[in-house]
Amino acid sequence: MTDSSNSIQQLRKIGQSVWLDNVYRSLITSGDLQKLIDLGVTGLTSNPTIFQKAISAGSDYDESMTRHAESGKDAVGVFEALAIEDIVSVADLLAPVYQRTGGADGFASLEVNPHLAHDTQGTISEARRLFKLMERPNIMIKVPGTPEGIPAIRQLISEGINVNVTLIFSLKAYADVREAYISGQEAFYRSGGDPSTVSSVASFFVSRVDTAVDAAISEAVNAGNKTLGSLLGKAAISNARVAYQEFGRSFGEDRFVALKEEGALVQRPLWASTSTKNPALSDVLYVEELIGPDTVNTLPDATLAAFLDHGTAQQTLDADIEDATDTLFALEAAGIKMDDITAKLLEDGLMSFADSYDEVVENVDSKRASLVRG
C-alpha cells in the first residue's frame, strides 16, 4: 500500500522524483525494491562502484555467473550479463511508473564502460549496443559529461536513446550538457522522431563538491583568511542552485518551447552524490536544500532511510539565489577556483569508476574460474 503521507510522496507533490542510488540482486529478488517503489521511489541509478560492491560480495550472483561462464563468456561478458540482468529486472518493476507517468519517470540507468569516457565514437557504439540489447523503453544509458561525451550525448538523443548524463560538477559542463540535449532533440524531431519518446537527466554531483571546496577553505582559514570560514558547507548547494536557475532559463526559451509543443520533455537536473560526507552536517542536507519541480534526487540507502525518518519536504531550490551567487563569487575572489576544483573532481570520478570496473571484472574472472571448476 502506498503511504501518501511519507516524505517521498510529499516531494513528488512538489515535482521532485526520488530514485534509489543502489542495486544488488537480493534487493530485487527479496521484494525490497518493490516495497520502496510502493513507498514512492520512481527510478534507480547504478554505476561501476555499485556493481563492484554488489557482485564481489556474497553468493547472490553465483548461479548466474556459472551459467554465463559455462556459455563461454569471458570475465567482461559475464559482468555485463549480470549487470544487464539486474537493470532489466529493475526496469520491469518500474514499468508501471513509466506507463503511469507517460514516459516521464520510472527509469533504470546502466553506465557505459568508463574506459570509454574520452572516446566519443566508442561511447556512441557502446550505448547503442546496450540500449538495443536491453529492449526496454524505460532504460537510460549513463554517459559521462566529459568534452568527448558531449557530442556522444547529442548523437544518442538524436537517435531516440535515453541518456543519463553523469559526473557533472561544473556550471560550464552543465551548459554543454543542456545544449547537447536540446540540439539532439531538434535533430531527432527533424528526422521524424517523436520527441516525447526520449528522455534524459543531467546528474549534477553535490557532496563531493563540498568535500573538495571545504578542504580548500580550511587551508585558506589556517593561512589567515578567517572570514572564509562562513562559507564552509555552502559551495555545493550554491553550485546546484545556480545550475537550477540556468536549467529554468534554458528550458524556458523559445527554442525549447517549440520542442515542448511537439511533446519534448525537459532534461531534468538529477542531484547525485547526496550522502553527507561531513558528520558535522545534517544527514539529509543534500535532500532538504535541493527540492524543486522538474528535478530528481537519487539517494543511497542510508540517506533514503534518513529522509523517510526525519526529512522535511518543502521547496528550497529557488531560495537564497543571491546568496548562492555571492558564495560562488566570494570563493573565486579568495582564489578558490571552482573550474579547477570541478575539473579535478571529474578526473577523480572517472578514475574511481574505471578502477571499480577493473576490480569487478577481475573479481568476476577469479570467481568464474573457481565456480566452473567446482
ABEGO torsion letter per residue (X at the ends): XBBAABAAAAAAAAGBBBBBBBBBAAAAAAGAAAAAAAAGBABBBBBAAAAAAAAABEAAAAAAAAAAAAAGBBAAAAAAAAAAAAAAAAAAAAAAAAAAAGGABGBBBBBBBAAAAABAAAAAAAAAAAAAAAGBAABBBBBBBBAAAAAAAAAAAAAGBBBBBBGBABAAAAAAAAAAAAAAAAAAAAAGBBAAABBBBBBBBAAAAAAAAAAAAAAAAAAGBAAAAAABGAAAAAAAAAAAAAAAAAAABAAAAAAAAAGBBBBBBBBBGABBABAABBAAAAAAAABBBGBBBBBBAAAAAAAAAABBBBBAAABGAAAAAAAAAAAAAAGBBAAAAAAAAAAAAAAAAAAAAAAAAAAAAAAAAAAAAX
